Amino acid sequence: MGGPTTGAMGSVTGATTSPAGPTTMGASSSGSGTTGSGTGNTTGSSTSNGGASSSTGGGPNTTGSSSGTGGTGGGGAGIQADCSPAEGEIPELTLTPVATVNVPVDLAYPPGDERLFVATLDGDVRVIKDGQVVETPFLSLGSKAVVGGNLGDERGLLGLAFHPDYADNGLFYVHYVAGQGVDGASTNDSVLEEYKVSADPDVADAASGRVVLVVEQPSSTNHKGGSIEFGADGLLYWGLGDGGGMGDAMGNAQNTSALLGKLLRIDPLESGGMPYSTPADNLAMTVSGAAPEIWDYGLRNPFRFSFDLCEGDLYIGDVGQNAYEEITIEKAAEGRKNYGWNIWEGLHCYPNGDSCSDDGVTQPLLEVPRAQSSSITGGSVYRGSAIPSLRGVYFYADYMSNGAWYTRYDRDANTAAAPTSISQELNVEGVVAIKNGADGELYFVSIGSGLSNNVHPEGTIYKLTAAP
């Protein structure tokens, strides 16, 4: 998803390939700080100008923050991640089918829950329970979500996350592109909405929807971002693309008053009569005039990101323009970083051949040349117990080339190992998410052969396993 210029929602044909892994480098970072705790309690409207990126919803409260990030991966309390050191050699790997679902795009789970919840591009959330897809959808957005399906059209339901206190409050969140009847939103805007489970644990209360935040989008149908995830700080992180088109023509990614081209960080619960609140130690703590919702900036289309369930490090897959895709790793308790777009693409000045400065820019740990990847799908770190040698290994994929790789992050050196290609082993197409289950195991979400002419094909949820 989120291809280089037109997006990557079109058909994908041909066999999977096994390209060599991307270039690896240590991060070059200046001007980034360590997250501290903030104070203060200011209220008021938050408007994000610059391009088409104003936020609505009444504006946030700004509160003292619990410092630092750290992942729950949608799991929070009750996860069964195995944080012990890796042991043994990595075996040959394969993908074992778990379930088939129409146009799946994301996967999440409530804290401590063995069920898997699958978000579909066409606006449904489906439950996989005891290996079977529950017949009745957990939630159906219907006409509230506008659904894409042609080449470059990335609209639909894109992200799903459960509140860390779901067992007590029953709250979960969806990120989708607005269709009809969404409070405060126009068609194509990005919407974060809260829902609550009903008395039936397999069905949400469809009438409980509460719009948390709407971000105005231009008329383009790509670069909508995707992931929403809760960190160990209890805050919700939301990745948004730069608004679409070539080269961030609207200048959103470097505009710290605009919400597009950013990673946002908010408390989505109602606070003091406001629809959400923002921590005081977001980017605005160090960058004067920054919108209070922004955590990181300088992103093109961070379609998928995740937190390491054990270390809390943040892994971001950012889709490139014409030459390079990026994997960025942000250590837990760090943030407020500028990831460089549209001054840099990967480890190179943008446009190619221009001169540029890396002052204040944090560069990616991995860049993937266009010959190997054209629509990166950021993945997740394996924290299961079934394959002990994989503990701490990060998996990611490419939607267009059908490539898949793994690497391991050295936190002390702040470097990533040369990636290993497993494209031929896994032989999977159209990977749009790689997510942990409550047990730390990894699940690959394949949308299948892609979408074209508004045909929504059947996709598959796979579990990563050792080959027999």
C-alpha positions in Angstrom: 0.0 0.0 0.0 1.1 3.5 -0.5 3.1 3.1 -3.7 5.7 5.5 -5.0 3.6 7.9 -7.1 0.3 6.3 -7.7 0.0 4.1 -4.7 0.0 0.3 -4.7 -3.6 -0.9 -4.5 -3.6 -2.2 -8.1 -3.2 -5.8 -9.3 0.0 -7.6 -8.4 0.9 -10.3 -10.9 3.7 -12.7 -11.4 5.7 -14.9 -9.1 7.5 -13.7 -6.0 11.1 -12.8 -6.3 14.1 -13.0 -4.0 16.0 -9.8 -4.3 19.1 -9.0 -2.3 18.5 -7.2 0.9 18.7 -3.4 1.2 21.6 -1.2 2.2 22.2 -1.0 6.0 23.7 1.9 7.8 23.8 3.3 11.3 21.4 6.2 11.9 22.8 9.7 11.4 20.9 11.7 13.9 21.2 15.2 15.2 18.7 17.4 16.9 16.6 14.7 18.6 16.1 14.5 22.3 15.0 12.0 24.9 11.5 12.2 26.0 11.0 13.7 29.3 7.9 14.4 31.4 5.9 17.5 30.7 3.8 19.7 32.8 1.1 22.2 32.3 -2.6 21.9 31.4 -3.5 24.2 28.6 -6.7 23.8 26.6 -7.9 25.3 23.4 -8.4 24.7 19.7 -5.7 23.0 17.7 -5.7 23.9 14.0 -3.2 22.4 11.6 -2.6 24.7 8.7 -0.3 24.1 5.7 -1.5 22.1 2.8 -4.8 20.5 3.5 -4.3 19.4 7.0 -6.5 21.0 9.5 -7.7 19.0 12.5 -11.2 19.2 13.9 -12.9 17.8 16.9 -12.7 20.8 19.2 -9.0 20.7 19.9 -7.1 18.9 22.6 -6.3 19.4 26.2 -2.6 19.3 26.8 -1.6 17.4 29.9 1.5 16.3 31.8 2.7 13.2 30.0 3.9 9.8 31.0 7.3 9.9 29.4 8.6 7.6 26.7 7.1 5.2 24.2 7.0 1.5 24.3 4.9 -1.0 22.6 1.9 -3.0 23.4 1.3 -3.9 19.7 -2.4 -3.8 20.6 -1.7 -6.2 23.4 -1.0 -4.2 26.5 -1.4 -6.0 29.8 -1.8 -9.7 29.5 0.5 -10.3 26.5 2.5 -13.4 26.5 5.6 -12.1 24.7 8.7 -14.2 25.2 11.5 -11.7 26.0 14.2 -14.2 26.6 17.4 -14.1 24.4 17.4 -15.9 21.1 18.8 -19.3 21.0 19.7 -21.8 18.2 19.9 -21.3 14.4 17.0 -19.9 12.4 15.3 -22.7 10.5 13.7 -22.6 7.1 10.5 -20.7 7.5 7.0 -20.9 6.0 3.6 -19.4 6.3 0.7 -21.5 7.6 -2.8 -20.3 6.6 -5.1 -19.4 9.5 -8.2 -17.9 7.9 -9.4 -16.3 4.7 -11.1 -12.9 4.8 -12.2 -10.5 2.0 -9.6 -7.7 1.5 -7.9 -7.9 4.9 -5.6 -4.9 5.7 -4.7 -5.0 9.4 -4.8 -7.3 12.5 -5.1 -6.6 16.2 -6.1 -8.2 19.4 -7.5 -7.1 22.8 -5.0 -7.3 25.7 -4.6 -10.9 26.8 -7.2 -12.2 24.3 -6.4 -15.1 22.1 -8.9 -14.0 19.4 -7.6 -12.2 16.3 -9.5 -9.2 14.9 -9.0 -8.4 11.2 -9.8 -5.0 9.7 -10.9 -5.2 6.1 -10.5 -2.5 3.5 -14.2 -2.4 2.8 -15.0 -1.3 6.4 -15.6 -4.5 8.4 -13.8 -5.8 11.5 -13.9 -9.6 11.5 -13.2 -12.0 14.5 -11.1 -15.1 14.2 -12.1 -17.3 17.1 -10.8 -20.9 17.6 -9.5 -20.9 14.1 -12.7 -19.9 12.5 -14.0 -16.5 11.2 -17.1 -15.5 13.2 -20.0 -15.2 10.7 -21.3 -11.8 12.0 -18.8 -8.9 11.7 -17.6 -7.4 14.9 -18.2 -4.0 13.3 -19.3 -2.7 9.9 -18.7 0.9 9.0 -20.9 0.8 6.0 -21.1 4.1 4.0 -19.1 5.9 6.7 -15.9 4.7 5.0 -15.2 5.4 1.4 -13.5 2.3 -0.1 -10.9 2.4 -2.9 -9.8 -0.6 -4.9 -8.3 0.7 -8.2 -4.6 1.4 -8.9 -3.4 4.0 -6.5 -6.6 4.3 -4.5 -5.8 3.6 -0.9 -9.0 4.6 0.8 -11.0 2.4 3.2 -10.6 1.1 6.7 -6.8 1.1 7.3 -6.1 0.6 11.0 -7.4 -1.0 14.2 -6.3 -0.8 17.8 -7.7 -1.9 21.2 -7.3 0.3 24.3 -4.9 -1.1 26.9 -7.8 -1.1 29.4 -10.1 -2.8 27.0 -11.0 -5.5 29.6 -12.5 -2.7 31.8 -13.7 -0.1 29.3 -14.4 -2.1 26.2 -13.0 0.6 23.9 -11.3 0.2 20.6 -10.3 2.5 17.7 -10.5 2.5 13.9 -8.7 4.7 11.3 -10.6 5.1 8.1 -11.1 7.4 5.1 -14.4 9.3 5.5 -17.3 8.5 3.2 -20.8 9.7 4.2 -22.3 10.7 7.5 -19.1 11.2 9.6 -19.4 14.0 12.1 -17.1 16.9 11.2 -15.6 15.1 8.2 -15.7 15.6 4.4 -15.2 12.8 1.9 -11.6 11.6 1.8 -10.7 13.0 5.2 -8.8 10.8 7.7 -10.9 9.8 10.7 -10.0 8.3 14.1 -13.1 6.9 15.7 -13.8 5.2 19.0 -16.2 2.3 19.5 -17.2 0.1 22.4 -17.9 -3.6 22.6 -21.5 -4.7 23.2 -22.7 -7.2 25.8 -21.7 -9.9 23.2 -17.9 -10.0 23.2 -17.9 -10.9 19.5 -20.0 -7.9 18.4 -19.3 -4.1 18.9 -22.0 -1.6 19.7 -22.3 0.1 16.3 -24.2 3.0 17.9 -21.3 3.8 20.3 -19.1 5.5 17.7 -17.5 8.7 18.8 -15.3 10.7 16.4 -12.0 11.5 18.2 -10.1 13.4 15.5 -10.6 14.3 11.9 -7.7 15.4 9.7 -8.5 17.2 6.5 -7.1 15.6 3.4 -6.8 16.9 -0.2 -8.6 15.2 -3.0 -5.9 12.7 -3.7 -6.6 9.1 -3.0 -3.2 7.9 -1.8 -0.7 8.5 1.1 -3.4 8.0 3.7 -1.1 6.2 6.2 -2.6 3.3 8.0 -1.4 2.0 11.4 -2.8 3.1 14.8 -1.0 1.5 17.8 -1.0 2.0 21.5 2.4 2.4 23.2 3.3 1.2 26.7 2.7 4.8 27.8 -1.0 4.2 27.2 -1.1 6.8 24.3 -2.3 6.2 20.8 0.1 6.7 17.9 -1.3 7.4 14.4 0.7 7.5 11.2 -0.5 9.8 8.4 1.0 10.3 4.9 1.9 13.6 3.3 -1.4 14.1 1.4 -0.5 12.4 -1.8 1.0 13.2 -5.2 4.6 13.7 -6.2 7.3 15.1 -3.9 4.9 16.4 -1.2 3.9 19.4 -3.4 1.9 20.9 -0.5 4.9 20.8 1.8 3.1 19.0 4.6 5.9 16.7 5.9 8.2 19.5 7.0 5.4 21.8 8.1 5.2 21.2 11.9 1.8 22.9 12.1 0.3 20.4 9.6 -0.7 16.9 10.7 0.0 15.2 7.4 3.3 13.5 6.9 3.5 12.9 10.7 3.3 10.4 13.5 0.7 11.7 15.9 0.6 10.8 19.7 -2.6 11.5 21.7 -4.7 10.2 24.5 -7.9 9.3 22.7 -10.1 9.3 25.8 -12.5 12.3 26.3 -10.9 14.8 28.7 -12.4 17.9 30.2 -15.1 18.0 27.6 -12.6 17.7 24.8 -12.6 14.7 22.4 -8.9 13.8 23.2 -5.9 15.2 25.0 -2.2 15.6 24.0 0.9 15.0 26.2 3.0 18.0 27.0 6.2 16.2 25.8 5.3 15.9 22.2 7.2 17.7 19.5 5.8 21.1 20.6 8.0 20.8 23.7 11.1 21.4 21.5 9.7 23.0 18.3 7.9 26.3 18.8 4.5 26.4 17.1 4.3 22.6 16.4 0.8 21.2 16.5 0.4 19.5 19.9 -0.6 16.2 18.4 2.7 15.6 16.6 5.3 13.2 17.9 7.5 12.7 14.8 7.6 14.5 11.4 9.2 14.3 8.0 7.4 11.2 6.8 6.0 10.4 3.4 3.6 7.6 4.0 4.2 5.6 7.2 1.7 2.9 6.2 2.7 0.4 8.8 4.6 0.8 12.1 4.8 -1.3 15.2 6.3 -1.4 18.7 8.6 -4.2 19.9 6.6 -5.9 22.6 9.7 -6.4 24.8 12.0 -3.4 24.2 9.4 -0.9 23.3 11.3 0.3 20.2 9.3 1.8 17.4 9.8 0.4 13.9 8.4 2.5 11.0 8.1 1.5 7.4 7.9 4.6 5.2 7.0 4.3 1.6 9.4 6.1 -0.7 9.0 8.3 -3.9 10.9 7.0 -6.9 14.2 5.6 -5.6 14.2 4.3 -2.0 12.0 2.8 0.7 12.8 3.3 4.4 12.8 1.3 7.6 13.4 3.6 10.6 13.9 2.3 14.2 13.2 4.7 17.0 14.4 3.6 20.5 11.8 3.6 23.3 11.7 6.9 25.2 12.9 8.8 22.2 10.9 10.8 19.8 10.3 14.4 18.5 12.4 13.5 15.4 12.5 14.8 11.8 12.8 11.8 9.4 13.7 14.1 6.5 11.0 13.8 3.8 10.9 15.8 1.4 14.5 16.9 1.8 15.8 13.3 2.0 14.6 10.1 0.4 16.3 7.2 2.2 19.9 8.2 2.6 19.9 10.5 -0.4 19.0 14.1 -1.0 15.6 14.6 -2.7 15.2 15.2 -5.6 18.1 12.9 -6.6 21.2 15.0 -7.4 20.2 18.0 -5.2 22.4 19.0 -2.3 20.8 19.1 1.1 21.7 19.3 4.8 21.2 16.5 7.4 21.1 19.1 10.2 18.3 18.0 12.6 17.4 15.0 10.4 17.3 11.4 11.7 18.1 9.1 8.8 16.7 5.5 8.4 18.6 2.5 9.5 17.6 0.6 6.3 17.1 1.9 2.8 15.6 -0.4 0.2 16.4 0.5 -3.5 13.5 0.7 -5.9 14.9 -2.3 -7.8 14.0 -4.4 -4.8 11.0 -2.7 -3.3 8.4 0.0 -4.3 5.8 -0.1 -1.5 7.3 -1.1 1.8 5.1 -2.8 4.4 6.6 -2.2 7.9 6.4 -5.3 10.0 6.9 -6.4 13.6 9.5 -8.0 15.9 9.0 -11.7 16.6 8.5 -12.3 20.3 7.0 -15.8 20.3 8.2 -19.0 21.9 7.6 -21.5 19.0 10.8 -20.5 17.2 13.4 -19.5 19.9 16.0 -18.4 17.3 13.7 -15.7 16.0 13.3 -13.7 19.2 14.2 -10.1 18.6 14.1 -10.5 14.8 12.2 -7.9 12.8 10.2 -9.0 9.7 9.0 -6.7 6.9 7.8 -7.0 3.3 6.9 -5.2 0.1 3.4 -5.0 -1.2 4.4 -4.6 -4.9 7.4 -6.8 -5.3 6.2 -9.5 -2.9 9.5 -9.5 -1.2 10.0 -10.3 2.4 13.0 -9.9 4.7 14.2 -10.1 8.3 16.9 -8.2 10.2 18.0 -7.8 13.8 18.5 -4.5 15.5 21.5 -3.9 17.7 20.3 -1.4 20.3 23.8 -0.7 21.7 25.3 0.1 18.3 22.1 1.5 16.9 22.6 -0.5 13.7 20.6 -3.1 11.8 22.1 -6.4 10.5 22.2 -6.9 6.7 18.7 -8.1 5.9 18.0 -11.7 4.9 15.6 -12.3 2.0 12.9 -15.0 2.6 10.8 -14.1 -0.4 11.1 -17.5 -2.0 10.6 -19.3 1.2 7.4 -17.5 2.1 6.1 -17.1 -1.5 3.3 -14.7 -0.5 1.9 -11.8 -2.4 0.2 -8.6 -1.4 1.4 -8.4 2.3 -0.2 -5.3 3.9 0.6 -6.0 7.5 2.8 -8.2 9.7 1.5 -8.2 13.3 2.1 -10.0 16.6 -0.6 -12.0 18.2 -1.1 -12.0 22.0 1.4 -14.8 22.2 4.1 -12.8 20.4 3.9 -15.0 17.3 3.8 -13.2 13.9 0.8 -13.1 11.5 1.1 -12.0 7.9 -1.9 -10.3 6.4 -2.1 -10.9 2.6 -4.7 -8.9 0.6 -4.1 -11.4 -2.1 -3.5 -10.6 -5.8 -4.5 -7.0 -5.3 -7.5 -4.9 -6.2 -8.6 -3.7 -9.6 -11.8 -2.5 -11.1 -13.3 -2.3 -7.6 -13.1 -6.1 -7.3 -12.4 -7.0 -3.6 -10.7 -10.4 -3.6 -10.3 -12.9 -0.8 -7.2 -12.5 1.2 -5.4 -14.7 3.8 -4.1 -14.5 7.3 -1.0 -16.6 7.8 1.0 -17.6 10.8 4.8 -17.6 10.6 6.1 -21.1 11.4 9.1 -23.3 11.0 8.9 -25.4 7.8 8.2 -29.1 8.4 
